[in-house]
Amino acid sequence: MKDPGSGIKQYFDETAARFDGIYSTDKPWRQKAVDAIFRETVNRRYELIMADLLDVAGQAILDVGTGSGRYAVELLRKVEALGWE
């Protein structure tokens, strides 16, 4: 018997992968061009937030329900983190 929630999980796994793909630099040049045109705001927002958070040592950061965790992954590189799923 198929798990009724498996379709929902698959949908969100695929959506998260597409979202993370926006930030990836490992993609074909055509996709990079499309992202530069249509995803400029997303990339710019990410760059601005990370630039403002350069000195987060000793700070507590809570990342709750903010998508696929792209920001949390970058912040984990900068601080000691505790996390819950």
N, C-alpha and C positions, 0 to 999 in steps of 0.2 A: 504494500500500500504506500502510495506517495505521501510524503509529509506535506500537509496543507500550507505550511509556511515556507517550503523550499522555493517556491516561485518568488516570494517576497524577498527572501535572502538573496537569490540570484539577481534580481533586479537591482538591489542596493549594492551588491558586490560589483556589478557591471557599471553602475553609475559612479561609484567611488573610483574605479579604475579609469573611467573617462575623465573625471575631475582631476585626478592626479596626473593624467597625461598632459593636462594644460601646462603644468610646471616642469615636465620632463624636458631635458635638452637632447635626449636620445630618440630622435624621430626624423622622418624624412623631411627634406627641405620644403616640400609642398605643404606639409602640415605645419611646419614652423612659420611659413608665410601666412597661412590661414589664421593661425593663432595670433600672429603679430597684428593682424587686422581686426579680428573679431574678439580677441581675448586680452587686448591691451589693458583694459581697466582691471581685470582680474590680476594680471601680472604686476601691474603698477601698484595696486593695493597691497599685494604680498610684499613687494620690495620696500614700500614705505613703512609697513608695520615692522618688518624685520630690521630696517634701519633705525627705527625709533627704539627698538628693544635691544640694542647692542650690549648694553650693560645691565644684564638681568641677574648677575651673580648675587646670590643671597636672597633673591626674591621668590615669593610663592606665586605660582601661575596655575590657574585652573582652566582646563580646556574641556568644556562639557557640551556635547552635542553640536560640535562645530564642523561637521562634515567628516571627511575621511581621515582627519588627523594630520594633514599636511603641515599646519602651523605647529602642532604639538611636536612633530618629529624634529623640526628645525630648532624649536625651543629646548628640546631635550639635549641637544648638543651644547647648549649654553648654560643649563642649570641642572642641579640634582632634582629628580622628579619622583613623585609618587603618583600612581595612577590607578584608577578603578574602571572596570568595564561596566 
